[in-house]
Amino acid sequence: MHPSTRKVIAAAREAGLAIEVVEFAESTRTAEEAAAAVGCDVAQIVKSLCFTAAGRPVMAFVSGANQLDERKLAELCGVSRKKIGRASPDLVKEATGYTIGGVAPFGHTSAMPIFIDFDLMAYNTIWAAAGTPNAVFPIRPADLQRASAGQVADLKREP
């Protein structure tokens, strides 16, 4: 098992969760790939998106079926829309300890604001990255919220 995956399991255990990581030969890097691999709806996949708000990292866990509305994220962070940007791959690795495509919802190297897409709360089980681009684990939305200390919010971009 990859060291990053072991780190996710340890962080889950610290939060009082016993997770079962599923590793695949194929990539689960995108929401579509992950949904196909586990056999669930793409909306049940947690996209871990790292942004910056006025230069500081912030995480948004968004349903795989949704696009993040950066204006809404800016409002939640108390900054103007111009102060929101995608984090660079280096900043993502520095802030979370994980590489893009495998960013887990907890076990981050830095504390940062975390927001959870309200739409994820509608499911009994959702699937999140487990530290690598080919490892995921099922989790109940309430456990995700508790373990990540995330704030549930409306993050979806409307068509």
C-alpha positions in Angstrom: 0.0 0.0 0.0 1.3 3.5 -0.9 2.5 5.6 2.0 0.0 8.4 1.1 -2.8 5.8 1.4 -1.5 4.6 4.8 -1.5 8.3 5.9 -5.2 8.6 4.9 -6.1 5.4 6.8 -4.2 6.7 9.9 -6.0 10.2 9.7 -9.3 8.4 9.4 -8.5 6.3 12.4 -7.5 9.4 14.4 -11.0 10.8 13.5 -12.7 7.7 14.8 -13.3 6.2 11.4 -12.4 2.8 10.0 -12.2 3.2 6.2 -11.8 0.5 3.6 -9.6 1.7 0.8 -10.1 0.2 -2.6 -7.2 0.3 -5.0 -7.6 -0.1 -8.8 -5.2 -0.9 -11.6 -6.8 1.9 -13.6 -6.9 5.6 -12.7 -9.6 7.0 -10.5 -8.1 10.5 -10.9 -11.2 12.1 -12.4 -14.8 11.8 -11.1 -15.9 9.9 -14.2 -13.0 7.4 -13.9 -13.7 6.9 -10.2 -17.5 6.4 -10.7 -16.8 3.9 -13.5 -14.3 2.0 -11.3 -16.5 1.8 -8.2 -19.8 1.5 -10.1 -21.6 4.5 -8.6 -23.2 7.7 -9.9 -20.6 10.4 -10.8 -22.5 12.6 -8.3 -21.3 10.4 -5.5 -17.7 11.1 -6.2 -16.0 13.8 -4.0 -13.9 16.1 -6.1 -11.2 17.6 -3.8 -10.5 21.0 -5.3 -7.8 23.2 -3.8 -8.0 26.9 -4.4 -6.4 30.0 -3.0 -8.4 32.8 -1.3 -6.3 35.9 -1.0 -3.2 33.7 -1.4 -4.2 31.2 1.3 -5.2 27.6 0.5 -8.8 26.5 0.8 -10.5 23.2 0.0 -13.8 22.6 -1.7 -15.2 19.1 -1.8 -17.6 19.1 -4.7 -20.0 16.5 -6.1 -18.5 14.9 -9.2 -21.6 16.0 -11.2 -21.2 19.6 -10.3 -18.9 22.5 -11.2 -17.6 24.8 -8.4 -19.0 28.3 -8.5 -15.9 30.3 -7.6 -18.1 33.4 -6.8 -19.9 31.3 -4.0 -16.5 30.1 -2.7 -15.3 33.7 -2.6 -18.3 34.7 -0.6 -17.8 31.9 1.9 -14.1 32.9 2.3 -15.0 36.6 2.7 -13.0 37.7 -0.3 -13.8 39.2 -3.7 -14.1 36.9 -6.6 -10.8 38.3 -8.0 -9.0 36.9 -4.9 -10.0 33.3 -5.7 -7.7 31.2 -7.9 -6.8 27.6 -8.5 -3.9 26.4 -6.4 -0.8 25.3 -8.3 0.1 21.6 -8.1 3.1 22.5 -5.8 0.8 24.4 -3.4 -1.7 21.6 -3.4 1.1 19.1 -2.5 2.5 21.5 0.2 -0.9 22.3 1.8 -2.4 18.9 1.7 0.5 16.4 1.5 -1.2 14.8 -1.5 -0.8 15.1 -5.3 -3.6 16.3 -7.5 -5.8 13.4 -8.4 -5.4 11.7 -5.0 -6.2 14.5 -2.5 -7.9 12.9 0.4 -10.4 14.8 2.5 -8.4 14.7 5.7 -4.8 14.1 6.9 -3.7 17.4 5.4 -0.3 18.8 6.3 -1.9 22.3 6.8 -5.1 23.5 8.5 -7.3 25.3 6.0 -10.9 26.2 5.5 -12.9 23.3 4.0 -16.3 23.6 2.3 -18.5 20.6 1.3 -20.9 20.7 -1.5 -24.5 20.5 -0.1 -25.4 18.0 -2.9 -23.0 15.4 -1.5 -25.2 15.2 1.6 -28.1 13.6 -0.3 -26.3 10.2 -0.6 -25.9 7.4 1.9 -22.4 6.7 0.6 -20.0 8.9 -1.3 -16.5 8.1 -2.5 -13.3 10.1 -1.8 -9.7 9.9 -2.9 -7.4 7.9 -0.7 -4.0 9.6 -1.3 -3.2 8.3 -4.8 -4.8 8.6 -8.3 -6.0 5.0 -8.1 -7.3 4.6 -4.6 -10.7 5.6 -3.2 -12.8 4.8 -0.1 -16.5 5.0 0.7 -17.7 7.3 3.4 -21.0 8.6 4.7 -21.4 12.3 4.1 -21.9 13.1 7.8 -18.6 11.3 8.6 -16.8 13.3 5.9 -18.1 16.5 7.4 -17.1 15.5 10.9 -13.7 14.1 10.0 -12.7 17.0 7.8 -14.3 19.7 9.9 -15.9 21.0 6.7 -18.7 23.5 6.4 -21.6 22.3 4.2 -22.5 25.0 1.7 -24.1 25.6 -1.7 -21.0 25.4 -4.0 -22.7 24.4 -7.3 -22.4 26.6 -10.4 -25.9 27.0 -11.8 -26.3 26.5 -15.5 
